[in-house]
Structures are given as C-alpha cells and as structure tokens.
Amino acid sequence: MTVRRDIQQIEEGISSGGSADPGAHDHWLDEVTEPSNPVFNPATHLALSTFAGPARMIRRIWNFMTTTPGRMFAVTVLLSVAIAAAGVSMSNSSAQRQDDLDRLLTVTEPTANAAHNLYTSLSLADTVASTGFVQGGVESSTSRQKYNEAIDRAAVSATQAVQGAGADDHEIRQLVQFIQRELPVYTGMVETARANHRMSNAVSAAYMSNASAVMREEILPAASRLFTITSGKVADEQRSLTAPQWVPLSGLFAAVFFLLLSQWWLWRVTRRRLNRGFVTATSLMALAIFWVSIANVATWTAGSQAFEEASNPWSSLTASRIAGQQARTAETLALVRRGSDTDSVPFSQVETSIREALQEFEATASSDTEDLSSSQIAVNTARESLTAWSETHDEFVSALRTGRYDDALHLATAPNPDAGEEATAASAFNALDNALTKLIADSRETMRAYISDGLAAMTFVASAVMVLTVLAIFAVWLGIRPRLQEYL
C-alpha cells in the first residue's frame, strides 16, 4: 500500500506540472539498517588489521607463482641461490685451505725443523764434547767452538720449537721445558769434567761418562720424541690439506645439474632449445669445476705422494745421522774407559741403517739435473766415508783390545791425517756427518718445494671461483629476461 501511495503522489505531481525529485521518493532503496546490538571483538579486529594485508600479499604472490612468468621467476631465484651457495662454499673452502697451507709452510714445518735441529745439535754436542775430552792436552779451540755452537743452536732451536707450538700442544711444551731444564745440568757436568781433566784428576772420566749418560738416556730421548711429534704433525697436516675437496665440489656439480634441469624445463615451456644465458652460466660453472679439479689434482700429487716420498728419506737420514753420532760418542767414551766395548748397539747396525737411508734418498731424489748431481756427489761421499769409518772403527777396536792406546787415540781423534796417511775414524766420521747434513738439507728443501707447489696450486682458486659464480648468476638473469618480457 505504501508503494502504491508513493506512485500516486508522483503522478499527481507530474500532472500538476510540479517538479518531482526522484530521489525524494526512492530513498528507501538506499537505506542501510544497522543491527540493534552490534558485535565488537577486539581480538578479531586486531587479527584482521594485522594479517589481512600480508595474507592478501601472499595470495597475490601465490597467484603470480601459478602463472608461467611466476614459475620462471621462481626457477631463476632458486638457481641463483644454488649457484651462490655452491660458489661461496667452494671459495671459502679454497681460501681456508690456502691459509692452512701457508701456515704449514711458515709455522708447522719450521717448528719440525727446529725440533730436528735441536735433536741433531744435542747429539753433535755430546759427540764433540767426548771427542775433545780424550784429546791430549788442552782441548783445541776448534773443538771448543764447535761444541759451543752446537749448544747455542740447541738452545735457540728449543725456543723456536716452543714458539711454533699451538695452545693445545702440551706435550711439546713439556718436552722442551724438560730439555731446557736438563741441558744446563749436562753442560755443567761437561765443564766439571774438563776442569778435572786439565788438573789430571781421574774423576774427570766419571764426570764425562755421567754427562754423556744424561744426554743419551734422558735428553736425547726427549728430543727424539719432540722430533717425532712435530714431524708427524707436518705429515698429518699435509695429508689432510691435500685431500680432494669432495663436499664443495659436489655443490658445484649440483649447481650444474640444476642448470641443465632448468634448461630442459624452459625448453618444454618456451619451445626454445637453448637459452644463451643459461648455457653461459653452465659453461662458467663447468669452468669453475675444471679449475678446482686441476688445483686439487696438482695439490694432491705434489703434497701427498711426492711429499711422502721426500719426507721418508728426511726422517731416515736424520735417524741414521743420530745413530752415527751416538756410535761416534761411544768410540770416544771407550777411550775414556780404556775398554773395547764401544756401544750396546753393534756398529754393523748403525752402518746398515745409514746405507739404507742413502738408498732411500737415491730412490726418491729430485729429477732436477743440477740438484741430482749435487745430491749424488754427497751420497757418494757418504758411502765412501762410511766405508772408511767402518774400516778404521775395526782398527780402533783392535787397537784397544791389544792395548795400543796411542794408536787407538790417533784413530779416534785425528781429524786431519797427514798427506799419504790413511783416513782415521775422526776424519771419516766428519766427512760422513757433513755429507748426511747436506742430504738432510736437500730433503728438507724438497719437502718445502712440494708444500710450496701445493700452495701455488691453490692460489687464486678462491677468487676465481667467486668471480665465475657472480658471472654465472648474472648470466642466468640475463638469459631469463627475454622470456619474461614475452609475457608483459
């Protein structure tokens, strides 16, 4: 009834010529009624105001990702993350390996060499002290200077060994502390023996024997243990640092696999076989794999196989030199005791160990012509001197057993026999010791050369991989850009 009345009023207004307002009679159509009891929930209002915007954004992103351009964009982002992760991992691993190799070359190996010098210097000091003691009259200035140099070198080497030790190398520190504590005891006994010897006191022989016993039974075993630990650390670090980088390499291979898979998917979507950007990125990552693989092969070859071949003669020559010096000390102490018992270890065993060390060195000698010639001369000299020492040693023992003390003294102490005279044990040993010193130095240089080769192989690997990774990511985005523009 109300609608009919309104229509009649409109018609009356039109018929009377009046102006009708259309909005004055249909306002009921726009009325919005509110509930009599509106519901207000603060938690709901807060949730809607907080998550409505992000939810709308997520929905839009999801809708975009379901489209072909969205999938292309997602694939490109995932590829970039995979390439970046692989490249950064390999770059960091290579940089860390380069730093570790540099530390091995500048800290760990010099520490092992300091322990080697400590070991050999202590043994040489005992040998020189015993030899100088049995010489007639006052000890020569040459012998005294050689003894002082050996003691000084041992003290310096002990300090260097401690400086190169890490915070967790407790045994190294304890061994060095023991040696530094016992070394003054040894030198004091030697000086007491010399003082009594100058005064012709018979007790001097006992002091010298006791000093040599302290050196051979207490100090030298500690130095030997120190040398074994430090040289073992060098070998262990070299072995671990030359192992292939399997984990970072697997990341690079995975990145290349994802690139190939993405190119196959892109071909299925766009019907274009090749994408220049993706092909370029694949080539760059393949180049990174090739570069790292060559560096790993070079490092493993130079640092593992070759280093092990060079380190074995170094250890063998060092052990044989120490054995020779102890045999030489036993010779001179036999003069002090006026007995023919020269050593608890037969001289033949010492001779055999030296010959085996020389053979091992020859088998692993460097192929460089100049170095090989120099080393071969030292090997020949060592063999000749060892043969001469063996012969004179037999004569020395025979002279002691038959009571020819003066002849035995001449054989044991004459360092430079007159022209035309046969070599003495002293001259033969000196020539042998000098030759072994030369060969040990050559072995060490060969080891350091192999470490340097491994370090050189890892140089620029980290930076090169990082550059190739950045270029690969850039190429991926350049490659996908034309495909995305097709949908704009």
C-alpha positions as CSV (number, residue, x, y, z in Angstrom):
1,M,0.0,0.0,0.0
2,T,2.8,2.4,0.7
3,V,4.4,1.8,-2.7
4,R,1.0,2.5,-4.4
5,R,0.6,5.7,-2.4
6,D,4.0,6.9,-3.5
7,I,3.3,6.2,-7.1
8,Q,0.1,8.2,-6.9
9,Q,1.8,11.1,-5.4
10,I,4.4,11.1,-8.1
11,E,1.8,11.0,-10.8
12,E,-0.1,13.8,-9.1
13,G,3.0,15.9,-9.0
14,I,3.7,15.4,-12.7
15,S,0.1,16.1,-13.7
16,S,0.1,19.3,-11.7
17,G,3.3,20.5,-13.5
18,G,5.4,20.5,-10.4
19,S,9.0,19.4,-10.5
20,A,9.4,15.9,-9.0
21,D,12.6,14.9,-7.1
22,P,13.3,11.3,-8.0
23,G,15.5,10.8,-5.0
24,A,12.9,12.1,-2.6
25,H,10.7,9.0,-3.1
26,D,13.1,6.1,-3.6
27,H,15.4,6.8,-0.6
28,W,14.1,3.7,1.0
29,L,16.1,1.7,-1.5
30,D,19.5,3.1,-0.2
31,E,18.8,2.8,3.5
32,V,21.2,0.6,5.3
33,T,20.0,-0.6,8.6
34,E,22.4,-1.5,11.4
35,P,21.9,-4.3,13.8
36,S,20.4,-3.3,17.0
37,N,23.2,-5.0,19.0
38,P,26.5,-4.7,17.1
39,V,29.1,-7.3,17.9
40,F,32.7,-5.9,18.7
41,N,35.5,-8.4,19.2
42,P,38.9,-6.7,19.8
43,A,40.9,-9.9,19.1
44,T,39.1,-10.4,15.7
45,H,39.7,-6.7,14.8
46,L,43.4,-7.0,15.7
47,A,43.8,-10.2,13.7
48,L,42.1,-8.7,10.6
49,S,44.1,-5.4,10.8
50,T,47.4,-7.3,11.3
51,F,47.1,-10.3,8.9
52,A,44.8,-9.0,6.2
53,G,47.5,-7.2,4.4
54,P,50.1,-9.9,4.5
55,A,47.5,-12.6,3.6
56,R,46.4,-10.5,0.6
57,M,50.1,-10.2,-0.4
58,I,50.7,-13.9,-0.1
59,R,47.6,-14.7,-2.1
60,R,48.7,-12.3,-4.9
61,I,52.2,-13.8,-4.9
62,W,50.8,-17.3,-5.0
63,N,48.5,-16.4,-7.8
64,F,51.5,-14.9,-9.6
65,M,53.6,-18.0,-9.0
66,T,51.0,-20.2,-10.6
67,T,51.5,-18.4,-13.8
68,T,54.2,-19.2,-16.3
69,P,56.2,-15.9,-15.7
70,G,55.9,-16.6,-11.9
71,R,57.4,-20.1,-12.3
72,M,60.2,-18.7,-14.5
73,F,60.9,-16.1,-11.8
74,A,60.9,-18.7,-9.0
75,V,63.2,-21.1,-11.0
76,T,65.6,-18.2,-11.6
77,V,65.7,-17.3,-7.9
78,L,66.3,-20.9,-6.9
79,L,69.1,-21.2,-9.5
80,S,70.7,-18.1,-8.2
81,V,70.6,-19.3,-4.6
82,A,72.0,-22.8,-5.6
83,I,74.9,-21.3,-7.7
84,A,75.7,-18.7,-4.9
85,A,75.7,-21.4,-2.2
86,A,78.0,-23.7,-4.3
87,G,80.3,-20.9,-5.3
88,V,80.6,-19.4,-1.8
89,S,81.2,-22.8,-0.2
90,M,84.0,-23.6,-2.7
91,S,85.5,-20.2,-2.4
92,N,85.6,-20.3,1.4
93,S,87.0,-23.8,1.4
94,S,89.7,-22.9,-1.0
95,A,90.7,-19.8,0.9
96,Q,90.8,-21.7,4.1
97,R,93.0,-24.4,2.5
98,Q,95.3,-21.8,1.1
99,D,95.7,-20.2,4.6
100,D,96.3,-23.6,6.2
101,L,98.9,-24.5,3.6
102,D,100.6,-21.2,4.2
103,R,100.6,-21.9,7.9
104,L,102.1,-25.3,7.3
105,L,104.9,-23.8,5.2
106,T,105.6,-20.9,7.6
107,V,104.9,-22.3,11.1
108,T,104.4,-26.1,11.3
109,E,107.3,-27.2,9.1
110,P,109.8,-24.7,10.6
111,T,108.7,-26.0,14.0
112,A,109.5,-29.5,12.9
113,N,112.8,-28.3,11.5
114,A,113.6,-26.6,14.8
115,A,113.0,-29.9,16.6
116,H,115.2,-31.6,14.1
117,N,118.0,-29.1,14.7
118,L,117.6,-29.5,18.5
119,Y,117.9,-33.2,18.2
120,T,120.9,-33.2,16.0
121,S,122.6,-30.4,17.8
122,L,122.3,-32.1,21.1
123,S,123.7,-35.3,19.7
124,L,126.5,-33.4,18.0
125,A,127.4,-31.5,21.2
126,D,127.8,-34.8,23.1
127,T,129.9,-36.2,20.3
128,V,132.2,-33.2,20.1
129,A,132.5,-32.9,23.9
130,S,133.5,-36.6,24.2
131,T,136.0,-36.3,21.4
132,G,137.6,-33.1,22.7
133,F,137.8,-34.7,26.2
134,V,140.0,-37.6,25.1
135,Q,142.4,-35.4,23.0
136,G,145.8,-35.0,24.6
137,G,146.5,-31.8,26.5
138,V,144.1,-28.8,26.5
139,E,141.1,-29.1,24.2
140,S,141.6,-27.4,20.9
141,S,139.8,-24.1,20.2
142,T,138.2,-25.6,17.1
143,S,136.6,-28.4,19.1
144,R,135.5,-26.0,21.9
145,Q,134.0,-23.6,19.3
146,K,132.1,-26.5,17.6
147,Y,130.8,-27.6,20.9
148,N,129.6,-24.1,21.9
149,E,127.9,-23.6,18.5
150,A,126.1,-26.9,18.9
151,I,124.9,-26.0,22.4
152,D,123.8,-22.5,21.3
153,R,122.0,-23.9,18.3
154,A,120.2,-26.4,20.5
155,A,119.1,-23.6,22.9
156,V,117.8,-21.5,20.0
157,S,116.0,-24.4,18.4
158,A,114.3,-25.3,21.6
159,T,112.9,-21.8,21.8
160,Q,111.8,-21.9,18.2
161,A,110.0,-25.2,18.8
162,V,108.0,-23.7,21.6
163,Q,107.1,-20.6,19.7
164,G,105.7,-22.6,16.8
165,A,103.7,-24.9,19.1
166,G,100.0,-24.3,19.4
167,A,98.0,-23.7,22.6
168,D,96.9,-27.4,22.7
169,D,100.4,-28.8,22.2
170,H,101.0,-29.5,25.8
171,E,103.4,-32.4,25.3
172,I,105.7,-30.3,23.0
173,R,105.9,-27.7,25.7
174,Q,106.6,-30.2,28.4
175,L,109.4,-31.9,26.4
176,V,111.0,-28.5,25.6
177,Q,110.8,-27.5,29.3
178,F,112.5,-30.8,30.3
179,I,115.3,-30.3,27.7
180,Q,115.9,-26.7,28.8
181,R,116.0,-27.8,32.4
182,E,118.4,-30.7,31.9
183,L,120.7,-29.0,29.4
184,P,122.4,-26.8,32.0
185,V,122.9,-29.9,34.1
186,Y,124.6,-31.6,31.2
187,T,126.8,-28.6,30.3
188,G,127.8,-28.2,34.0
189,M,128.9,-31.8,34.2
190,V,130.9,-31.4,31.0
191,E,132.6,-28.3,32.3
192,T,133.4,-30.1,35.6
193,A,134.9,-33.0,33.6
194,R,137.0,-30.6,31.6
195,A,138.3,-28.8,34.7
196,N,139.3,-32.0,36.4
197,H,140.8,-33.3,33.2
198,R,143.0,-30.2,33.0
199,M,144.2,-30.9,36.5
200,S,144.7,-34.6,35.6
201,N,142.2,-35.8,38.1
202,A,140.9,-39.3,37.4
203,V,137.4,-38.3,38.4
204,S,137.1,-36.4,35.2
205,A,136.3,-39.6,33.3
206,A,133.4,-40.3,35.6
207,Y,132.0,-36.9,35.1
208,M,132.2,-37.1,31.3
209,S,130.7,-40.6,31.3
210,N,127.8,-39.4,33.5
211,A,127.3,-36.3,31.4
212,S,127.1,-38.5,28.3
213,A,124.7,-40.8,30.0
214,V,122.4,-37.9,30.9
215,M,122.5,-36.8,27.3
216,R,121.9,-40.2,25.8
217,E,119.4,-41.6,28.3
218,E,117.4,-38.6,29.2
219,I,117.8,-35.5,27.0
220,L,118.1,-37.2,23.6
221,P,115.1,-39.5,24.1
222,A,113.0,-36.3,24.9
223,A,114.4,-34.6,21.8
224,S,113.7,-37.7,19.7
225,R,110.1,-37.7,21.0
226,L,109.8,-34.0,20.2
227,F,111.1,-34.5,16.7
228,T,108.7,-37.4,16.1
229,I,105.7,-35.3,17.2
230,T,106.5,-32.3,15.1
231,S,107.4,-34.2,12.0
232,G,104.2,-36.3,12.4
233,K,102.2,-33.0,12.6
234,V,103.7,-31.9,9.3
235,A,102.8,-35.2,7.7
236,D,99.3,-35.2,9.1
237,E,98.5,-31.6,8.1
238,Q,100.0,-32.2,4.6
239,R,97.9,-35.3,4.2
240,S,94.7,-33.6,5.2
241,L,95.3,-30.4,3.2
242,T,95.9,-32.3,0.0
243,A,92.7,-34.4,0.1
244,P,90.2,-33.6,-2.6
245,Q,87.5,-31.1,-1.7
246,W,84.6,-33.5,-2.2
247,V,81.9,-31.6,-0.4
248,P,82.4,-28.2,-2.1
249,L,82.9,-29.9,-5.4
250,S,79.6,-31.8,-5.0
251,G,77.9,-28.4,-4.6
252,L,79.3,-27.2,-7.9
253,F,78.2,-30.4,-9.6
254,A,74.7,-29.9,-8.1
255,A,74.6,-26.4,-9.4
256,V,75.4,-27.6,-12.9
257,F,72.7,-30.3,-12.6
258,F,70.1,-27.7,-11.6
259,L,71.1,-25.5,-14.6
260,L,70.7,-28.4,-17.0
261,L,67.4,-29.3,-15.5
262,S,66.2,-25.7,-15.7
263,Q,67.1,-25.5,-19.3
264,W,65.2,-28.7,-20.1
265,W,62.1,-27.2,-18.3
266,L,62.5,-23.9,-20.0
267,W,62.6,-25.7,-23.4
268,R,59.4,-27.5,-22.6
269,V,57.7,-24.3,-21.7
270,T,59.0,-21.9,-24.4
271,R,59.8,-24.4,-27.1
272,R,63.2,-23.0,-27.5
273,R,66.0,-25.5,-27.2
274,L,68.8,-23.3,-25.9
275,N,68.9,-20.2,-23.7
276,R,72.1,-18.3,-24.1
277,G,72.2,-17.0,-20.6
278,F,71.7,-20.5,-19.1
279,V,74.3,-22.0,-21.4
280,T,76.8,-19.3,-20.4
281,A,76.1,-19.9,-16.8
282,T,76.6,-23.7,-17.2
283,S,79.9,-23.1,-19.0
284,L,81.1,-20.8,-16.3
285,M,80.3,-23.3,-13.6
286,A,81.9,-26.1,-15.6
287,L,85.0,-23.9,-15.9
288,A,85.0,-23.5,-12.1
289,I,84.7,-27.3,-11.6
290,F,87.6,-27.8,-14.1
291,W,89.8,-25.2,-12.3
292,V,89.2,-26.6,-8.9
293,S,89.7,-30.2,-10.0
294,I,93.0,-29.3,-11.6
295,A,94.1,-27.5,-8.5
296,N,93.0,-30.5,-6.3
297,V,94.9,-32.9,-8.5
298,A,98.0,-30.8,-8.5
299,T,97.9,-30.3,-4.8
300,W,97.3,-34.0,-4.1
301,T,100.1,-35.1,-6.5
302,A,102.6,-32.6,-5.1
303,G,101.5,-32.6,-1.5
304,S,100.6,-36.2,-0.8
305,Q,102.5,-38.7,-2.9
306,A,105.6,-36.6,-3.6
307,F,105.8,-35.1,-0.1
308,E,105.6,-38.5,1.5
309,E,108.3,-39.8,-0.8
310,A,110.5,-36.8,0.2
311,S,109.7,-36.9,4.0
312,N,110.7,-40.6,4.4
313,P,114.4,-40.0,3.5
314,W,114.4,-36.9,5.7
315,S,113.4,-38.9,8.7
316,S,115.6,-41.9,7.8
317,L,118.6,-39.7,7.2
318,T,118.0,-37.9,10.5
319,A,117.7,-41.1,12.5
320,S,120.8,-42.6,10.8
321,R,122.8,-39.4,11.5
322,I,121.9,-39.5,15.2
323,A,122.8,-43.2,15.3
324,G,126.2,-42.4,13.7
325,Q,126.8,-39.6,16.2
326,Q,126.0,-41.8,19.1
327,A,128.3,-44.5,17.7
328,R,131.0,-41.9,17.4
329,T,130.4,-40.8,21.0
330,A,130.7,-44.5,22.1
331,E,134.0,-44.7,20.4
332,T,135.5,-41.8,22.3
333,L,133.9,-43.0,25.6
334,A,135.6,-46.3,25.1
335,L,138.9,-44.4,25.2
336,V,137.8,-42.7,28.4
337,R,137.0,-46.1,30.0
338,R,140.1,-47.8,28.4
339,G,137.8,-50.6,27.2
340,S,137.0,-52.2,23.9
341,D,133.2,-52.2,24.4
342,T,132.2,-49.3,22.1
343,D,128.5,-49.4,22.3
344,S,125.5,-51.5,23.3
345,V,124.3,-51.3,19.7
346,P,126.6,-53.1,17.3
347,F,128.4,-50.8,14.8
348,S,127.1,-53.0,12.0
349,Q,123.5,-52.0,12.7
350,V,124.5,-48.3,12.5
351,E,126.2,-48.9,9.2
352,T,123.2,-50.8,7.8
353,S,120.8,-48.0,8.8
354,I,123.0,-45.4,7.1
355,R,123.3,-47.4,3.9
356,E,119.5,-48.0,3.8
357,A,118.8,-44.3,4.3
358,L,121.2,-43.4,1.5
359,Q,119.4,-45.9,-0.8
360,E,116.0,-44.5,0.1
361,F,117.2,-41.0,-0.6
362,E,118.5,-42.1,-4.1
363,A,115.2,-43.7,-4.9
364,T,113.3,-40.5,-4.2
365,A,115.8,-37.9,-5.4
366,S,114.7,-34.9,-7.3
367,S,114.7,-35.2,-11.1
368,D,116.4,-31.8,-11.5
369,T,119.8,-32.3,-13.1
370,E,121.7,-29.8,-11.0
371,D,120.2,-30.9,-7.7
372,L,120.6,-34.6,-8.6
373,S,124.3,-34.1,-9.4
374,S,124.9,-32.2,-6.2
375,S,123.0,-34.8,-4.1
376,Q,124.6,-37.7,-5.9
377,I,128.1,-36.3,-5.0
378,A,127.0,-36.1,-1.4
379,V,125.6,-39.7,-1.5
380,N,128.9,-41.0,-3.0
381,T,130.9,-39.1,-0.4
382,A,128.7,-40.5,2.4
383,R,129.2,-44.1,1.1
384,E,132.9,-43.7,0.8
385,S,133.2,-42.1,4.2
386,L,131.0,-44.8,5.8
387,T,133.2,-47.5,4.3
388,A,136.4,-45.7,5.6
389,W,134.8,-45.3,9.0
390,S,133.8,-48.9,9.2
391,E,137.4,-50.0,8.4
392,T,139.0,-47.6,10.9
393,H,136.5,-48.5,13.5
394,D,137.6,-52.1,13.3
395,E,141.2,-51.0,13.6
396,F,140.3,-48.8,16.6
397,V,138.6,-51.7,18.4
398,S,141.5,-53.9,17.6
399,A,144.0,-51.4,19.0
400,L,142.0,-51.1,22.2
401,R,141.8,-54.8,22.7
402,T,145.6,-55.2,22.2
403,G,146.5,-52.4,24.5
404,R,147.7,-50.0,21.8
405,Y,146.1,-47.0,23.4
406,D,148.1,-44.4,21.5
407,D,147.1,-45.9,18.1
408,A,143.5,-46.0,19.2
409,L,143.7,-42.4,20.4
410,H,145.2,-41.3,17.0
411,L,142.4,-43.2,15.1
412,A,139.7,-41.7,17.2
413,T,140.8,-38.1,17.5
414,A,143.0,-37.2,14.5
415,P,140.6,-35.1,12.3
416,N,143.1,-34.3,9.5
417,P,145.6,-37.0,8.9
418,D,148.8,-36.1,7.1
419,A,149.1,-36.5,3.4
420,G,149.7,-40.1,2.4
421,E,148.2,-41.4,5.7
422,E,145.1,-43.4,5.8
423,A,141.9,-41.9,7.0
424,T,141.1,-42.1,10.7
425,A,137.8,-42.7,12.4
426,A,137.6,-39.0,13.2
427,S,138.2,-37.8,9.6
428,A,135.9,-40.4,8.1
429,F,133.1,-39.6,10.6
430,N,133.4,-35.9,9.9
431,A,133.1,-36.4,6.2
432,L,130.2,-38.7,6.7
433,D,128.4,-36.3,9.0
434,N,128.9,-33.4,6.6
435,A,127.5,-35.4,3.7
436,L,124.5,-36.5,5.8
437,T,123.9,-32.9,6.8
438,K,123.9,-31.9,3.1
439,L,121.4,-34.7,2.2
440,I,119.1,-33.8,5.1
441,A,119.1,-30.2,4.0
442,D,118.3,-31.3,0.4
443,S,115.5,-33.5,1.6
444,R,114.0,-30.6,3.6
445,E,114.2,-28.3,0.6
446,T,112.4,-30.9,-1.5
447,M,109.6,-31.2,1.1
448,R,109.2,-27.5,1.3
449,A,109.2,-27.3,-2.5
450,Y,106.3,-29.8,-2.6
451,I,104.4,-27.8,0.0
452,S,105.0,-24.6,-2.0
453,D,103.7,-26.3,-5.1
454,G,100.5,-27.3,-3.3
455,L,100.2,-23.7,-2.1
456,A,100.8,-22.3,-5.6
457,A,98.1,-24.7,-7.0
458,M,95.5,-23.2,-4.6
459,T,96.5,-19.6,-5.3
460,F,93.7,-17.5,-6.9
461,V,91.3,-20.5,-6.8
462,A,89.0,-18.8,-4.2
463,S,88.8,-15.5,-6.0
464,A,88.4,-17.2,-9.4
465,V,85.5,-19.4,-8.2
466,M,83.8,-16.3,-6.7
467,V,84.2,-14.3,-9.9
468,L,82.8,-17.2,-12.0
469,T,79.9,-17.6,-9.6
470,V,78.9,-14.0,-9.8
471,L,79.1,-14.1,-13.6
472,A,77.0,-17.2,-13.7
473,I,74.3,-15.7,-11.6
474,F,74.4,-12.5,-13.8
475,A,74.1,-14.7,-17.0
476,V,71.1,-16.6,-15.6
477,W,69.2,-13.4,-15.1
478,L,70.2,-12.0,-18.5
479,G,69.0,-15.3,-20.0
480,I,65.6,-15.3,-18.4
481,R,64.9,-11.6,-19.0
482,P,63.8,-12.0,-22.7
483,R,61.4,-14.9,-21.8
484,L,59.8,-12.8,-19.0
485,Q,59.4,-9.9,-21.4
486,E,57.3,-12.0,-23.7
487,Y,54.5,-12.0,-21.1
488,L,54.5,-8.3,-20.5
